[in-house]
């Protein structure tokens, strides 16, 4: 009974649930200033000293070395984390030791200089990423930053100070801070401190006062810092308020491109969206003619997209030739209320006099939407807008296309000679050549063949079909104009054909991508089981991108390897399961962010790692090999789409597994309760009989005759034997229920198992006749012999008890296809219709008697059913023709499914 009552401890379950819950993130407090020397670090250390004296576990993670004695004096008494040494260009640098801080795990840690860029070789590129890890680990952080390091204010600061600040912090770090402590100082006082050598040394101080630390600059920087702090407070105060309809519907769109000034537009839109508490998107329209964008411009586009993503924008990629049409259509469909575009002053050309500017087109197409024009950076002309020429790069030339063009022009000329011989008007011959140009543009690549064929067609028409013939002279006055119109029509037709081909190729590409997503989604919906989902997604990604992939369904810190699928031309993909790569995947599991090659975290990894997230939890991590180069933005975007599909499939599988687990636990609990009820009832009767018989013998030892005493002793023996069999049954079902999937089977001779069961039952019931029928062929059945013998004993005992003493009990063994079939048959009263539903459950209403036990509810047949199911077999019961019952059990033979 003790074995059957080992139920889970509720306290242990509660502890497990608590351990599985995500730990609360740490709190961030930023000491904010408008320039170096205002006292941010001093104020941070002063606050830390007060907390340390009150008993808080404070650790100084990193403080930038200062020449200010009053600041360094505040460090005394505080526990300090030794910095780690990083070698960079033969220089020893002192950096914050993130790993040791995570191991120490204090309540509060101080990390100076939030915008600092870490030395090479560190896990993260920027210090704010280190601080994000500390917060994710549940550690509170105090840090410092100046206003010029805010990413969205980078252009504003540059306009004020004429200095480009390289180290910046994304605005979301500032926004997630629970508290902003503004450390303010009058600009005049800061300048006095600077002159007194309390901020920098004398030489550096003089240089700083001539550049960054001018009185005008400090005044403006202070104003911006005060405004940022006030906006933060205002936003917190409005969290509980309801915005007006106008603000609630505000949605901003910034148009970005290869121009570096796009970064300024992105930062302006980020600030405006923050001020209006509005959502915003960044739109890049990819021209159908991609050869017009150089590698440097592609790099700039990627940087602008990453900047917008870092500042919280939704990235949108579209394709089209007319930029204004694409932007206006997207704005109409997406409910955009404000559009931000950049504007640079360009030199006037003859073409620009007749070409309408983008902002003017947008205003005419979208009269109800506000268009904000942001001027480009003045004085910097490193970027020139690419000219829209027909062949920006080297022309595409090939022998095949040349032969096609020549053949089409020759055919057009021969056809024109035929028309000319029939005295057909020259206008029709012109149409033949225009058609030939259209055909050449259709069957060749690029613009060069269309342009060349247009010129050749005009010259050929002039040479062969205008008087004087076989010269390039034209006597008639109208022919030069005809030639010009013919050339323009041919060129325009050629250009439009090439453009349509390019758009068709991109449409096919995007349609293929959509089809792939649909196909993946359809197959994932039908997929069942984690291995199937992982194999399916790995196979698609490997085939689509021709890169090896590793899939970690569990955090590798638990010791599990990832599931690797190797690309066809990848020599060795096992590196994706190396300890270093597993460490990157573990970091992604913990921080729910991308890492590895092409990111700012653990850049030296061999793969790009991306979490598969659903409802704020990481379900898995992908690693895509970067041996062939880093992933571009389009590939990452496509991977994100596939990841969203995989996340839904994994979440569905997780819920299914959880439901199955609950069903199994519920079934186990139900069986446990049934067994306990059966035991409490069935054991009471034999124990009461043993107690009564033994008490009668002890109390009436002298008064009892020998026959009565022998009867009582026999009763004790019988009841004890029944108890022994009951315990054997309980041990059997306990053994099966612990883990049926690990049932150990081995080939056993079915005839020997039958003989063992019959010999043991004959020992208990020597007077009963048992008839055994076995086949002549040798049957070898995979089974746990001990358990199957117990099943046969239970079934034989059941037949003996419920059949008259003068009738035999039969045991048949035979082969039935790929199954071994055992049948126990008796000539008793059979099984009533009321008992059939409860025959193998052991859970019968009180008014029904058990068919497998003469005592109480009984559990023998329920145990038999459990054992046979664990063997992959089946146990059935039916009434025998005439009179009696038949119990039929089947077990799969060796090699059967």
RAMO-V863106 format. One record per pair of residues at least 4 apart in sequence whose C-alpha atoms are under 6 Angstrom apart, sorted by the first residue. I is the first residue (numbers start at 1). GAP is how many residues later the second one is. Records with the same first field share a line. If there is no record, write none. Layout:
# RAMO-V863106
I: GAP + GAP
This chain:
# RAMO-V863106
24: 114
25: 110 + 111 + 113
26: 109 + 112 + 113 + 114
27: 113
28: 112 + 113 + 149 + 150
29: 113 + 148 + 150 + 151
30: 113 + 114 + 150
31: 9 + 113 + 150 + 151
32: 112 + 113 + 114 + 149 + 150 + 151
33: 113 + 149 + 150
34: 112 + 113 + 187 + 188 + 191
35: 111
37: 162
38: 147
40: 143
42: 29
45: 29
51: 5
52: 4 + 6
57: 49 + 50
58: 50 + 51
59: 20 + 21 + 50
60: 20 + 21 + 49 + 50
61: 20 + 48 + 49 + 50
62: 34 + 49 + 50
63: 49
68: 130
69: 4
83: 11 + 12 + 13 + 14
84: 10 + 11 + 13
85: 8 + 9
86: 6 + 7
87: 4 + 5
101: 4
107: 32
108: 31 + 32 + 33
109: 32
110: 31 + 32
111: 32
112: 31 + 32
113: 31 + 32
114: 13 + 14 + 30 + 31
115: 52 + 53 + 54
116: 11
117: 9
118: 7 + 8
123: 478 + 479
124: 476 + 477 + 478
125: 475 + 476
134: 5
135: 4
147: 78
149: 19 + 20
150: 18 + 19
151: 17 + 18 + 19
152: 115
158: 4 + 5 + 6
161: 51
187: 31
193: 5
194: 4 + 5
197: 4 + 5
200: 4 + 5
201: 4
208: 4 + 5
209: 4 + 5
218: 4
243: 5
250: 28 + 87
251: 27 + 28 + 29 + 85 + 86
252: 28 + 84 + 86 + 87
253: 27 + 28 + 29 + 86
254: 28 + 85 + 86
255: 27 + 28 + 86
256: 6 + 28
257: 44
258: 39 + 42 + 43
261: 115
263: 41
269: 4
273: 4 + 5
280: 33
281: 32 + 33 + 34
282: 33
283: 33
284: 33
285: 33 + 34
286: 33
287: 32 + 33 + 34
288: 32 + 33 + 214 + 215
292: 100
293: 4
308: 5
309: 4
324: 38
330: 4
331: 4 + 5
337: 32
338: 31 + 32 + 33
339: 32
340: 31 + 32
341: 32
342: 31 + 32 + 33
343: 31 + 32 + 33
344: 31 + 32
362: 4
363: 4
401: 43
405: 35
416: 4 + 13
419: 5
420: 4
433: 24
434: 56
437: 16
438: 56
440: 4
441: 9 + 53
449: 4
450: 44
453: 4
454: 33 + 36
456: 4
459: 4
461: 4
462: 4 + 10
463: 7 + 8 + 9
464: 5 + 6
482: 4
489: 4
490: 4
500: 4
503: 4
507: 4
508: 4
515: 4
517: 4
520: 4
524: 125
531: 4
534: 4
540: 4
541: 4
542: 4 + 5 + 6 + 25
546: 21
547: 20 + 78
548: 17 + 18 + 19 + 77
549: 15 + 16 + 74 + 75 + 76
550: 12 + 13 + 14 + 72 + 73
551: 11 + 12 + 70 + 71
552: 10 + 68 + 69
553: 67
555: 31
556: 4 + 26 + 30
566: 7
576: 5
588: 4 + 5
594: 15 + 16
595: 4 + 6 + 14
596: 6 + 7 + 9 + 11 + 12 + 13
597: 6 + 8 + 10 + 11
598: 32
599: 4
606: 20
607: 16 + 17 + 18 + 19
608: 15 + 16
609: 13 + 14
610: 11 + 12
611: 10
612: 6 + 7 + 8 + 9 + 31 + 35
613: 4 + 5 + 6
614: 33
626: 4
639: 4
643: 4
647: 4
650: 4
662: 4
668: 4
675: 4
678: 4 + 179
679: 4
682: 173 + 174
684: 4
686: 33
688: 4
690: 4 + 26
691: 4
693: 19
695: 4
696: 4
697: 4
700: 4
710: 4
733: 4 + 130
736: 4
740: 130
745: 37 + 38 + 39
746: 36 + 37
747: 33 + 34 + 35
748: 32 + 33
749: 30 + 31
750: 29 + 30
757: 32 + 36
758: 4
762: 4
769: 39
770: 38 + 39 + 40
771: 39
772: 38 + 39 + 40
773: 39
774: 39
775: 39
781: 112
791: 73
793: 4
798: 54
799: 27
802: 26
803: 24 + 25
809: 16 + 17
810: 14 + 15
811: 12 + 13
812: 10 + 11
813: 8 + 9
814: 7
815: 5
816: 4
818: 75
819: 72 + 73 + 74
820: 70 + 71
821: 68 + 69
822: 66 + 67
823: 64 + 65
824: 62 + 63
825: 60 + 61
826: 58 + 59
827: 56 + 57
828: 56
829: 55
830: 49 + 54 + 55
835: 4
838: 6
840: 21 + 22
841: 21
842: 17 + 20
850: 7
853: 5
865: 10
868: 5 + 6
869: 4
873: 17 + 18
874: 15 + 16
875: 13 + 14
876: 11 + 12
877: 9 + 10
878: 7 + 8
879: 5 + 6 + 7
880: 4 + 5 + 6
892: 4
